[in-house]
Amino acid sequence: MYRDQLDMLKNLQALEFTAVDLNLYLDTHPTDQRAFQDFQNIVQQMESLRQNYARCYGPLIPSDAAHHATWRWTEEPWPWEIEY
């Protein structure tokens, strides 16, 4: 796995963690508008990065696969095979 690819994947994982964490916070604080705005911003960044990753390295989720001619993820290491 290329260094740039790994960095992009790590950044995506960090954004996903942050989105889940904010989502859990919003479950107990539904009127916190700042947290909701932060959540929306993180989700937007996450979607943008995921689309960029898919464009550069292939799809990460099934809906990304519709825009690619090949099933490239079979050529890459599985998540548990990645050495961080």
CORLINCOR-V170565 format. One record per residue. PSI is psi in radians with two decimals (* if undefined). BURIAL is I if it has 9 or more other ideal C-beta (glycine too) atoms within 8 Angstrom, else O. Layout:
psi=PSI burial=BURIAL
psi=PSI burial=BURIAL
This chain:
psi=2.34 burial=O
psi=2.62 burial=O
psi=-0.78 burial=O
psi=-0.69 burial=O
psi=-0.77 burial=I
psi=-0.73 burial=I
psi=-0.74 burial=O
psi=-0.72 burial=I
psi=-0.72 burial=I
psi=-0.74 burial=I
psi=-0.70 burial=I
psi=-0.73 burial=I
psi=-0.68 burial=O
psi=-0.73 burial=O
psi=-0.71 burial=I
psi=-0.73 burial=I
psi=-0.78 burial=O
psi=-0.72 burial=I
psi=-0.76 burial=I
psi=-0.75 burial=O
psi=-0.80 burial=O
psi=-0.65 burial=I
psi=-0.77 burial=I
psi=-0.72 burial=O
psi=-0.76 burial=I
psi=-0.39 burial=I
psi=-0.57 burial=O
psi=-0.17 burial=O
psi=1.08 burial=O
psi=-0.25 burial=O
psi=0.05 burial=O
psi=1.68 burial=I
psi=-0.61 burial=O
psi=-0.76 burial=O
psi=-0.66 burial=I
psi=-0.71 burial=I
psi=-0.72 burial=O
psi=-0.76 burial=I
psi=-0.81 burial=I
psi=-0.74 burial=O
psi=-0.77 burial=O
psi=-0.76 burial=I
psi=-0.68 burial=I
psi=-0.78 burial=O
psi=-0.73 burial=I
psi=-0.79 burial=I
psi=-0.72 burial=O
psi=-0.79 burial=O
psi=-0.69 burial=I
psi=-0.74 burial=I
psi=-0.70 burial=I
psi=-0.75 burial=I
psi=-0.80 burial=I
psi=-0.66 burial=I
psi=-0.69 burial=O
psi=-0.69 burial=O
psi=-0.06 burial=O
psi=2.92 burial=I
psi=2.57 burial=I
psi=-0.51 burial=I
psi=2.76 burial=O
psi=-0.67 burial=O
psi=-0.44 burial=O
psi=-0.51 burial=I
psi=-0.42 burial=I
psi=-0.37 burial=O
psi=0.13 burial=O
psi=2.49 burial=I
psi=-0.34 burial=O
psi=2.84 burial=O
psi=1.21 burial=O
psi=-0.37 burial=I
psi=-0.31 burial=O
psi=-0.28 burial=O
psi=-0.21 burial=O
psi=2.86 burial=I
psi=2.55 burial=O
psi=2.78 burial=O
psi=-0.64 burial=O
psi=-0.11 burial=O
psi=-0.15 burial=O
psi=2.27 burial=I
psi=1.96 burial=O
psi=* burial=O
